[in-house]
C-alpha cells in the first residue's frame, strides 16, 4: 500500500485551520468515504487508511482541536464537530458519502448521520462512543494514564508496540494530552455520550454496519446493541482478537468488512 | 504584620499501609478507610485548636478545603468559617480559600461568604483558589475551563457583593437570570481577597493585576523571591508599588518546649509519604487542560515516569536546611523565621503548626508557644523591618479602589 498518495491541505472553518488528508484511486471516479478518527487523535498514516484508499476517495479530516487541526476555543460539544465536518463536505461539494467512524469518531459519524439522514450512502460505526452503554461504563481518560489508556484499546499489546512503539515518544504523549484536553472541553459531562443522540437516529435509513472488537475494554459491547436498536437498518459484526482500536489491531479484517458492506468502489 | 495559625486538618486516623498498598492516597483511595468516629474526634480537636489560637492572640485562622483525601478533612471551608464566625470574637477568618471553579453557583457562594462576614462582624478574609487537579475530578468540574471559571466566578461574586441587585449575569460558564442576594458583606467595598498559590505564574500575575495579596505556600526562599519579582513587575505595569502588604507566606513550623521533640513532631509534615498532599497519580493531580500549556511537555514526561516531578522532591533534612520546615523551641524558630522575614519581606505570615499524627497535647502546646512566645517576637521584628499587613497599610481591597496608580506605560507616554 506504499503507493497510496496522500495529500494534505487545510480548510478554514469556524475560525480555525482544519487539517484534511485525502487519498484514493486516480484512474476512476470513486465513492467518497469519510473516516473519522479516535479521541486519541490519529497517526499520520495507518495501513487501514491505505486499505480503504485503494478503493475509495478517502477523506480524513483531523477533528478540530485534535492532531494537526487547530483548537476552536468556542467549541462545546461533539455535535459541533459533526456540524463542522458536514460543512466541510458541503464546501467540497461531496454528496452521499459513506461515513466510517472509529470509536469517538463513531459518535461524530452518528451525529453527522442524524443531522442529514438523506445525505449519506452508508454508515459504519466501529466501537462507537456517543451512546450510554446499557451495561458498563466508557473507560475514562480523566482517571487513566496516557499509555494505560492507549494500551487499553488493544487486545494484543504486541500490536500496540508495533503501532506506537513499546515506549511512545514524548511527542506522542504531548499530542495525547492535547487531544485529551479537547475531549474534556467537548465531552466532559456526560462523559463521552449524548443523552439525545439515540432518539435522533431513527431517521437514518441508510444501511449501517456496527462493528465491535470482541475484547473492547474502552466502550462496552452493550453499546453496540443499543446502536443496532436505534438505527432502522443496521447489523452487527464482531471482530475476533481485537480491542477497541479495530482499525489499528485488525486493519485488514475491518477494511474487508467495510468493502463488503459498501461495495468495492 | 498579620500572623495566622493553619492546619490542614489531617485525617490522621486512616490506615497508612492501605494507602501504600493502593499506591495513592487521593481521589480513588477508598473512603472505606474513613472512620467517622475518628473523624468526629478530630473535627472537635481542630475546633479546640482554633479556640486556643484565638485565646493566645493569633491575628487570623487560616482555612482551606480539599476533597477525597486524608491529608485534609475540610470538604467545605465555609462550614468551619461559619463555626468560627459564631464561636470566636477577635480572630480574622482567613479562607485560603474557596475553590471558585468548583462552584456551580457562585452567587450561592457570595451569599454564604456574606453571611459569614456579617455573623463574624466583619472578620472575613475571603481568599480564592483554583482548587487542585484532583478537586476538579472529585467534584466533576471540567479542568479544561478551570482558569476561565475562576476568573468569571470571581467577577460574579464580587459583583454580587458590590452591585445593587437585581441584575442579570450572562457569562461564558455562568448565566444567572436574577442576581439579587439578600445577604451582602458587612465589610465595604467587600471583604479582603487574598490569593494563595504554589507555582503557576498565571495566578501570580492575575493576583498582582487585581492588587490582591498573594500567599506563597511553603515555597523556598529563592522561589519566594522570584514570585515577588514577578508580582512587583506586574504591579509596576498596572501602576502601584508592590510591598509587604501584597505578600503573604505560609510555612510549616512546629514549636515545642524541647528541640528533639519539635524535630520528631516536624517529621509529621511529611506524613503523607513525603508528599505535600500524599501520593497521587499524576493525571489525577494535573488533569489535561488544568496546567499551563507551557508546562505540558515537562508534565507528560513526568506523568509517564520518564522524568522526575517538575515541582521537585526533597528530603525532610533538605527541607529543614532550606527553611521550608522549621522546628524547635520558640527561640530557634524565631531566629529562623527572622531570616525569612528579612529575605522575603511578607506582611502576612501563616504558621502551619501541626500535621499528621502529632498528638492533640503537643498540638496545643505548639499553638500556645506560637501565640505567647513566637508571635510577640515576630511582631517586634516585623516592626523593625516595617512589614505592614494589608490592614495596617490600609491597602485598597482591589486595584480599582486604588487612589495612587501610576501605570508604567502611561508614565512612559507622558
HADDOCK unambig.tbl for C-alpha pairs under 7 A between the chains (distance, minus, plus):
assign (segid A and resid 142 and name CA) (segid B and resid 287 and name CA) 6.49 0.50 0.50
assign (segid A and resid 143 and name CA) (segid B and resid 283 and name CA) 6.61 0.50 0.50
assign (segid A and resid 143 and name CA) (segid B and resid 284 and name CA) 6.00 0.50 0.50
assign (segid A and resid 145 and name CA) (segid B and resid 283 and name CA) 6.06 0.50 0.50
assign (segid A and resid 170 and name CA) (segid B and resid 301 and name CA) 6.55 0.50 0.50
assign (segid A and resid 173 and name CA) (segid B and resid 300 and name CA) 6.19 0.50 0.50
assign (segid A and resid 174 and name CA) (segid B and resid 296 and name CA) 6.80 0.50 0.50
assign (segid A and resid 174 and name CA) (segid B and resid 297 and name CA) 5.90 0.50 0.50
assign (segid A and resid 174 and name CA) (segid B and resid 300 and name CA) 6.25 0.50 0.50
assign (segid A and resid 177 and name CA) (segid B and resid 288 and name CA) 5.94 0.50 0.50
assign (segid A and resid 180 and name CA) (segid B and resid 288 and name CA) 6.17 0.50 0.50
assign (segid A and resid 181 and name CA) (segid B and resid 144 and name CA) 6.20 0.50 0.50
assign (segid A and resid 181 and name CA) (segid B and resid 288 and name CA) 4.89 0.50 0.50
assign (segid A and resid 181 and name CA) (segid B and resid 289 and name CA) 5.08 0.50 0.50
assign (segid A and resid 184 and name CA) (segid B and resid 142 and name CA) 6.69 0.50 0.50
assign (segid A and resid 184 and name CA) (segid B and resid 144 and name CA) 6.42 0.50 0.50
assign (segid A and resid 185 and name CA) (segid B and resid 144 and name CA) 6.04 0.50 0.50
assign (segid A and resid 188 and name CA) (segid B and resid 142 and name CA) 6.45 0.50 0.50
